[in-house]
Every structure is written in C-alpha cells, then in structure tokens.
Amino acid sequence: MLHVLMAKEECITQACNIAKDTSKLRNRKTCPTSEKNQIFPNPSKNTHYPPEDDSQASNGMSAHWSNRGRISTSEEPSPRLLPFLLMVGLSFSTRLYKITEPPHVCWDETHFGKMGSYYINRTFFFDVHPPLGKMLIGLAGYMTGYDGTFPFIKPGDKYEHHSYWGMRGFCAVLGSFLPIFAYFIVLELSRSHTAALITAILLIFDTGCITISQYILLDPILMFFIMGAVLSMVKFNQQRHRPFTAPWWLWLVLTGVNLAGALGVKFVGLFVILLVGLNTVSDLWRLLGDLSLSLVDVAKHLLARVAGLILLPLFFYISIFAIHFVVLNKSGPGDGFFSSAFQSRLIGNNLHNASMPEYLAYGSTITIKNLRIAGGYLHSHWHLYPEGVGAKQQQVTAYLHKDYNNLWLVHRHDVNNSQSGANDLVRHGDIIRLEHKETTRNLHSHLHEAPLTKKHFQVTGYGINGTGDTNDLWQIEVCGGRKGDLVKVLRSKVRFLHRATGCVLYSSGKTLPKWGWEQVEMTCSPYLKETPSSQWNIEDHINPKLPNISLSVLKPHFLEILLESHIVMIRGNSGLKPKDNEMNSKPWHWPINYQGLRFSGVNETEYRVYLLGNPVVWWINLASLGLYLIMVAVASIALHRGVSVDQKRREHSSVLMRGGGLLLLGWLLHYAPFYTMGRILYYHHYFPAMLFSTMLTGITLDILLKSADLLLRPPYCDWLQRIGQILLVFSVLYSFCLFHPLTYGMTGPLAHEPGSSMAGLKWMDSWEF
C-alpha cells in the first residue's frame, strides 16, 4: 500500500511540474483548483487528458509514463456531481413531460402498439424487424396494467380507458438515457468535461430526440442499445492496460449484450456491430504488434473477443427468437407469410393438429401455396386487369394472407373435354384444370406479357362455370417424381406447366400497383428451372369422400423456423417500396433538417405533433462535420511537416484523430448505407447517425474554443472561450423554446396563419407544420 501511495504522489508531482513548465512557456499562471460544482470548468484551469497512448503495455503492466512523457490515463474520469445531476434531471424531465399527450394513437404507434398487444394476447404476427423491441413494449404495457385489448386500428384513435402510458413511458425512459450515454462516451474519448456537457446539452434540448422518444416506437429502444454498445466498447478500450480483470470482462460482456439488443430490435443494429468489429480488428492488430505479448497471450485475447463479441451476442439473439416463438403460439395475421409446416405449430391455425386427405384428388377444394418465402397463395378476385396491362381479364395474384378467394377446385381434363369421377387421385403428369371457387373462372395463361416481369407471360382467370379454352389446361408435376406418382398434401413439391405455351406457374415476389391491391404478381415463366418461385404445395385439402390423416408430423424444429423467419423478414424489408404518391424521404434531406415527419394532426382543430430536429442543433452538427475535417487536416499537415507544438496541441490532435475519428466512422456507418437502399426511407432513419454527429460536435467545438489562445493572449482567450460556450448554450436553449410546441403538441392556427404559436418559424418551405 505504501509503495502505491508513493507512486501516486510521484506521478502527481511530475504532472504538476509539467503543468508549471507549460505555464511558463505560455507566460501565464496555472493553479489546480476545485471545479466539482462548475457546469463549465474555468478555461484556464481545465486539465485536458489525452486518450491512452498505444505504446502502453497491454499485458497488465501499465506504466505511469509513456515513452512520450504523457500522463497515464488508467484513472478513469468521473462526472462532476452537480452538472451531472442537473443533466440527468433535464434529460428525464424533457422526455417524460406530457407523456400521455395526445391521448390518441400517433403515427407508427398503430403498428408497434398493436404488436405489443399481440405479445400480451400471444397472437402470432409478421413484422420486418426482429422481435426484441416489440416484446419489450408488450412487457412494459403488461407490467403497467395494459390488457392488450386496444385495437390500434389507425392514427387518431382515442385510447379512452386503456392504459397506454406505460408503453410510452418505457420508450421515454430509454430515450432519456441517450444524453447520459453520450456524455460518458465523449468524456471517455476526450477526457474533457466541457466536451461531454456540450454533447449532453445538444441532445437534451433537441426537439427531434425528445419527440421520437415519447411515443410507442422502436427507435428509442434501438438507440438505447446502440449507445450502450458504443459506451461499453469505449469503456472496454480504456481497460486495455489491465486485461482479463473483472472490469475488462464486464465491459466486454456488456458490449456483446448491447450488440445483441441492437440487432434484436432492428437490422440497423448491424451498423454498430460493424463499428465494434472494426474497432476490435484494430485492437487485435495492435496486440499482435506488441512484442511484449507472446502468441499465446494474443490467442487468449482473440478467444476472449470471439466469446464476448460473437458467441455471447449470438446466444442472446437466438434466445430472443426462442422466447418470441414460445410466447406467440396462437394463429394470427402473420400466418400466411410462412410455410405450411411453420403454420402447423400455431394453435388455432387450420393446420394445427389437423387431419385431411393425404393425397390430392379430383373434385377437391384446395389452397395452393408458393414455396418461395412470402410467395403467397394462388389467389383471384372479381377485379380485372386494367386497360393496357395484357388482356383485360380477371386478375390472378399471389396473396400473403388466408382468404376465401384462395380456394380452387381441381378438375381433370381428358381428350373428350369431360371430367372424371370425383374420387380419382391426381398423379404426376396429369392434365388438370383449376377453377376458382368464388368466381368460377379457370386458371389461364397466354402469350401476353406479365404486368411487371416483362419476359414472363400473363396469368388470368378466364371462362365461366367450367367452360373455357385450351389455355386453361395445366400439367401437374411432382418435383423429383415419376409418372404415376401421387401428389401428397403439404409434403409434395409440385409445379404447374402450361400446356399451350410451355411456361410454368410462377410467383415473382413483386408487388403490384394499387389496381392489383398491392398483392404479389403471378406470372407464367418460360424459364423451366426448378426454383422455389415455381414450386408449390397443396395446403388446405377438403374432400369429404376421402379419409383423413393427422398432419402433426409436419411440425418443424427450432432452427428451421428461425431460418425461415429471417428469410421472411429480409424479403419483407426489401419489399418496402414507395407506394404511389407516397412521400419518400431522401438521405441528403436528413443532415440539413430539410423535412420533418407529421406524428399527429393536420388541421387547426387537431392536436398536432411534428417530428423535427432543433434547427440550431442540427445545423451546428452539419457545420461541425466540415469544421472537424478542416481541423484534422490542419493538425495532420502540421504534424507531418514537423511543426513544433506544445503538449496541449498534441493532446488535441490525439483526441481529434482517435476519439473524433471513431465518432465520424460511427456516423458514416449509420448514414451512408441508406444511399444504397431501394426500400422506402423516412426522416427518423437518421437519428442513430445524428447521435454520433452530435458527439463529434461536442469534441470539435470544445477543442475549437480551447484553441482560442492561438489568437488571443490570456486572459482574453479565456474570455473568448467562455463567451463562445455561453452563446452556444443560449442559442440551443432559445431555439428549443421557439420550437418546443412541435414536440409537446399544439392546437390552433397553422404556422402560416396569423395568431399561430409557430408564426414566423417556418424557416424552410419544406417544413410542414
């Protein structure tokens, strides 16, 4: 104990000597004073520590001094108590204020609130996102008295007596942690309380971050796990000088858990996984170059990271789906997106513990399901193809839900155009005719091109009451079968070859326009290669004249349904295309705050909420991105040319390039990929990237203000720094006061009308409040 105290005393003495030497070079006095209760430390007294130098040992033998004479950063910075408590109070109060307003469904609450209800009722549904976020919403509702009976039909529906505050409050609490996480991340990366406080203030008073945290949405849950993963990663990096200790393992495990949480909410979590992965590769490369470590030590580090950042997140992620499948065990609106075998495990589904005739027979009523994931059921309805889209005959589509219009009657066609007995079984190679039960039209194809897949032929409904022509005839083939093989219900993969054209019945997976009710395009493909899109199985089979067998043997095992659910989600995401006349936000709109998103209300009599970032915060973030690049370029050129700089400038350069570089990479990874996406995009997709941009702003502005002594001598440089901080905080607060009605709701005249609370604040014509 004594030698530790002596070492600490020696370190403090040497640090003070360096401070004195530096102050002499600058001709000003530097005295350490207590700053615990100052919101912004006095500029002339603010000690700024660099991130840990890579030259420090990585095997637990950290030195007090690196070979460059820098102070060791094994002591983690601690938050200043009063400013920290004030920050926490402001963060929670701004998010929880008016949490029950408006008392009706807002924007995507109609989806995620409904899905929370499904978990409470244990009803299976389909969504393009992984289940963790919806499970947590459902759990929060259940724990706060919500019974899962509110229908969440459309935005604007009144909640009335239903307990919805718990689900909103849960999202708001997670959103309240975002400024706190950002504070600690910036504090770790910059060792500057000022930079951390600037970041926290920008996020606390951002109207967009508040709005998106106050409703039943996945975004605050996703951002909570993203920021948790980044904070854990940064904390883990700070433990590099004492590997395999309890704190080292703690932050490694927390990083993995948060990565699983982020991916378990949305696939956007892959971006933070990539960020952590790149950081880990860089860290391992550094360890490999450390000659003080043996290859065995490097292998231990590698295995620890594989366990903590791959195997552990994978275990948690799979566990999320295991819980999801156990809880949602009742048939619901998502059944039709999945295979017949998947549906057989759902209580209430017609395939659950079902029995039906084993072999397909003539005279049976059937449904035919495509084997392509989300390929749909063969479907028709009374509507015709519009003028200019092939022949103006009855539409035939693939429909993802169970419906009466999915039912077809099986008839056999012989050379005399007559039908055989109803009890005859269908065999491989038979020529059949499929009659739509509701409309009595025959399944038909011809040489007209398909609506969307132009190299395929159109499929229609033609004829009436069993009459038609030769284009109604199809040859059924059992995949891998031989002539005479019987068609097994659910188990046989079959194809339908059109006799007249030689094409094969095909589900393209493309979504038809509104005239096709946004159902899936059905075609006849001239390409005869066997693919899931051209393969079908008989799902429902009704024939009272045949004996039934149990279908319980069809239930799939866990890995099968896990794989299938991911394929369905991925294809569902890729199918989210902009609809006719639907506004599609562009990625370049987002950083400039070009256009917000209406959460509630349209006219002056309605309670209006509009998602829009605080303009001052967002435009400062945008300017800081450019400023950061300029500052890094200047610092890099100066160092490259060997310009003599003091310790403070070297520290600033280190923070900019290491801490700022990590945040810039995080911003790019969470923003740039959206330029490559073909799916529909919304303004709220930018918010994870905005968090990284704001943290980068905190570091950039802090170093910029601390560089005032390049222009002015003390004490004027200190005054300039203090004035800059005050102006920054004042402008953010003033902008928040102006635009807070967008967040907390407003009624009365619109912004362009006299007497509006937002009069004169429509700074951009694209803002729609």
MOLIN-V339973 format. One record per pair of residues at least 24 apart in sequence whose ideal C-beta (glycine too) atoms are under 6 Angstrom apart, sorted by the first residue. I is the first residue (numbers start at 1). J is the second residue. If there is no record, write none. Layout:
I_J / I_J
//
This chain:
11_64 / 15_71 / 28_714 / 36_80 / 37_82 / 39_83 / 40_194 / 40_725 / 43_718 / 43_721 / 44_718 / 48_192 / 48_651 / 49_73 / 49_191 / 50_651 / 50_654 / 51_658 / 54_286 / 56_241 / 57_292 / 58_240 / 58_287 / 58_290 / 59_292 / 59_293 / 60_242 / 62_241 / 74_241 / 77_187 / 77_191 / 80_193 / 87_200 / 90_204 / 91_176 / 91_179 / 91_204 / 92_176 / 94_210 / 95_172 / 95_175 / 95_176 / 95_210 / 95_213 / 96_172 / 98_744 / 99_168 / 99_169 / 99_172 / 100_165 / 101_745 / 102_600 / 102_607 / 102_745 / 103_159 / 104_156 / 104_157 / 104_158 / 105_155 / 105_157 / 106_215 / 106_599 / 106_600 / 107_155 / 107_599 / 108_217 / 109_215 / 109_216 / 110_152 / 110_154 / 110_155 / 112_137 / 112_216 / 112_217 / 113_152 / 113_216 / 114_152 / 116_141 / 117_148 / 119_327 / 120_148 / 121_148 / 122_327 / 122_328 / 122_329 / 122_330 / 123_330 / 123_332 / 124_328 / 124_332 / 124_334 / 124_346 / 125_332 / 125_333 / 125_334 / 126_334 / 126_337 / 128_569 / 128_572 / 128_573 / 129_266 / 130_264 / 131_324 / 132_264 / 132_265 / 132_320 / 133_218 / 133_221 / 133_265 / 137_167 / 140_166 / 140_167 / 140_170 / 141_166 / 141_167 / 167_216 / 168_216 / 171_220 / 172_213 / 172_214 / 174_220 / 174_221 / 174_224 / 175_213 / 175_220 / 177_224 / 178_223 / 178_227 / 179_203 / 179_204 / 181_227 / 181_231 / 182_695 / 184_231 / 185_230 / 185_231 / 185_234 / 185_695 / 186_695 / 186_698 / 188_234 / 189_659 / 190_655 / 190_659 / 190_699 / 192_702 / 194_702 / 195_698 / 195_699 / 195_702 / 198_698 / 198_701 / 198_702 / 199_694 / 199_695 / 199_698 / 201_729 / 202_617 / 202_694 / 203_694 / 205_732 / 205_736 / 206_613 / 206_614 / 206_617 / 207_614 / 207_739 / 207_742 / 207_743 / 208_613 / 210_743 / 211_611 / 211_743 / 212_684 / 212_687 / 218_265 / 219_684 / 221_265 / 222_265 / 222_266 / 223_688 / 225_258 / 225_261 / 225_262 / 226_262 / 226_272 / 226_688 / 228_258 / 229_255 / 229_258 / 229_259 / 229_262 / 229_272 / 232_258 / 233_276 / 233_279 / 252_308 / 253_308 / 256_308 / 256_309 / 256_312 / 256_313 / 259_313 / 260_313 / 260_316 / 260_317 / 263_317 / 264_317 / 264_320 / 271_669 / 271_670 / 274_669 / 275_666 / 275_669 / 280_305 / 321_562 / 336_400 / 336_401 / 336_402 / 337_374 / 337_400 / 337_568 / 340_369 / 340_490 / 340_539 / 341_554 / 341_556 / 342_561 / 342_564 / 344_554 / 344_555 / 345_555 / 353_552 / 354_551 / 355_548 / 355_549 / 355_550 / 356_541 / 356_548 / 357_541 / 357_543 / 357_546 / 358_549 / 359_425 / 359_486 / 360_426 / 360_487 / 360_538 / 361_425 / 361_543 / 361_546 / 362_410 / 362_412 / 362_420 / 362_422 / 362_424 / 363_422 / 364_410 / 364_541 / 364_543 / 365_407 / 365_409 / 365_542 / 366_408 / 366_538 / 366_540 / 366_541 / 367_406 / 367_539 / 367_540 / 368_536 / 369_537 / 369_539 / 370_398 / 370_507 / 370_536 / 371_532 / 371_535 / 372_507 / 372_532 / 372_533 / 373_567 / 373_568 / 373_571 / 374_568 / 374_571 / 375_507 / 376_400 / 376_507 / 376_520 / 377_406 / 379_405 / 379_406 / 380_436 / 380_461 / 381_405 / 382_439 / 386_515 / 389_451 / 390_448 / 390_458 / 391_448 / 393_460 / 393_462 / 394_441 / 394_460 / 394_461 / 396_459 / 396_460 / 396_461 / 396_522 / 397_519 / 397_522 / 398_507 / 398_520 / 398_522 / 399_519 / 405_438 / 407_437 / 408_434 / 408_436 / 409_435 / 409_437 / 413_473 / 423_545 / 425_486 / 426_487 / 427_484 / 427_486 / 428_477 / 428_478 / 428_481 / 428_483 / 428_485 / 429_483 / 430_476 / 431_473 / 431_475 / 432_474 / 432_476 / 433_472 / 436_461 / 440_464 / 440_465 / 442_468 / 442_472 / 444_471 / 444_472 / 445_498 / 445_524 / 446_471 / 450_523 / 451_521 / 452_510 / 452_521 / 453_508 / 453_523 / 456_523 / 456_525 / 457_503 / 457_524 / 459_522 / 459_524 / 470_500 / 471_500 / 473_499 / 474_498 / 475_499 / 479_530 / 489_538 / 489_541 / 490_537 / 490_554 / 493_535 / 494_536 / 495_534 / 498_524 / 504_528 / 504_534 / 506_533 / 506_534 / 507_533 / 511_575 / 514_580 / 576_679 / 576_680 / 578_680 / 584_680 / 585_681 / 585_682 / 585_683 / 587_674 / 587_675 / 590_686 / 591_622 / 593_618 / 594_766 / 595_766 / 597_683 / 604_748 / 604_749 / 604_750 / 607_745 / 607_747 / 608_746 / 609_745 / 610_742 / 610_769 / 612_742 / 614_735 / 614_736 / 616_731 / 616_732 / 616_735 / 621_693 / 621_694 / 621_697 / 624_697 / 624_700 / 627_700 / 628_660 / 628_700 / 631_656 / 632_656 / 652_703 / 659_699 / 660_696 / 660_699 / 663_692 / 663_695 / 663_696 / 664_696 / 666_692 / 667_692 / 667_693
//
